[in-house]
Amino acid sequence: MIVVSVDGGATKTMAICYDTGGEILGMAASGPSNFRNIGVEIAGKNVSEAVKKCVERAGYTLDQVSHSTFALAGVGDSVRSTEIIREFISNLHLVASFDLFNDGEAGYNCRLPGRNGAIVAAGTGLVAISRMDGVTRRVSGWGWLIGDEGSAFYIGRRALQEAACISDGRNITKSTLLKEVERFFCTDEARGITNHVYTTPVDVRKIASLARLVSDLAKSGDIVCSEIIREAAVQSASCARALLRAAGSSTGVPVSGYGGVYRSGDLYWNSLIDDVRMEFPEIEPVKPLYGYHAVLGSMFMVMGQNHVEFDQEGIIGQFNRGLGTLSRKEREDYLFI
C-alpha cells in the first residue's frame, strides 16, 4: 500500500511517500501551512505542492496512493479550526482517503512511538505533549501572541528586545547582537528594524528565523545570546515539568523533543534537561530530533495501525539520507540545512 504523510506548520510543509513495509519512496518540502498565519489559500497551495512532488519523485501518481495523513498546526485546537483544515484539505482533491492529526500529537511518535513519555516540540511555535498509560496531555501551543515560550519565535522576539536594549544603552553587556540584527534586516540604523517587524500581518516565520542567528552567536560565546538560549530552554522545561507533574510519576520516564530549535546545539537541550531534573531527577533523556523529522511520527502511526513492525532508527537513517534528494531551495529555504 502506498501512503503519503504530511507534516505542516508555521515554517515549512514536509511530505513523504512510502509503502507500509517501511521504505520511503519520495520526499518533498514546501512553504508553511499554518492557515492562521498565512491563510487557507496559501496553506493549501503549499500542502498540494509538497504532496504532488513527493509522489512524483516516488514514481507514482496520486490515484495510486491508497491513503494520506495530514498532521497540521491547528487540528484539534478547536472544533472550528479542525473544520477549516478538513475543508481545505478536501478541496485540494489530492487523495480521497485521509486522516487529520494535530502536528504535535503526531510528531510525538517520531521520537517515542508507542511509549509513555514527554516531548517538547520546539519549532517556530512550541507545544509539549505527554502520553502516560493511554492518557495524552498537552501544554503550551497557544500561538506566538499568547504563548509558545521557548520557541524559535520566542527566541527571535527576545533577540529583538535585547537589541533594542543595547541600542538604548539599557544593556551594556558586550555583544554583537544589535549589529547582526541590523544586518539581518538590511538596515543601517537600529530603529529601522521596526519597519520590518511591525508588518500586517506579522511575519512570524521571519522573526522566528532570527533564532538561527542567536544560536550561532551563542556558539561563538556571545553572552547576551547565550542567556537568551538558556532562558528559552528553561521556559520549555517548564512545559515538560508541568506534564510530568500532572502524570504523578517520573521514574524512568523518557523526555525528548523535536524541532528546529534543537539545531541550536547542546546549550538549549542540556539547559532544558538540567532544569527538568531539578524537580524530576529520575527522567530518561532521549536525544531530540529536528523539525523535519516530525513527519516520521505519522509514518510510524500508520505502520502501527497496520500491525507492521519497523526499525525506528533505521527509518530515521533512511530519511536523513533522503534529504539529499531534495532541491537546494527546499533544503535551504524550508529546512534551513
Buried (B, 14 or more C-beta within 10 A) or exposed (E): EBBBBBBBBBBBBBBBBBBBEBEBBBBBBBBBBBBBBBEBEBBBBBBBBBBBBBBBBBEBEBEEBEBBBBBBBBBBBEEEBBEBBBEBBEEBEBBEEBBBBBBBBBBBBBBBBEEBBBBBBBBBBBBBBBBBEEEEBBBBBBBBEEBBBBBBBBBBBBBBEBBBBBBEEEBEEEBBBBEBBBEBBEBEEBEEBEEBBEEEEBBBBBBBBBBBBBBBBBBEEBEBBBBBBBBBBBBBBBBBBBBBEEBEEBEEBBBBBBBBBBBBEEBBBEBBBBBBBEBBEEBEBBEBBBBBBBBBBBBBBBBBEEEEEBEBEEBBEBBEEBBEEBEEEBBEBBBBE
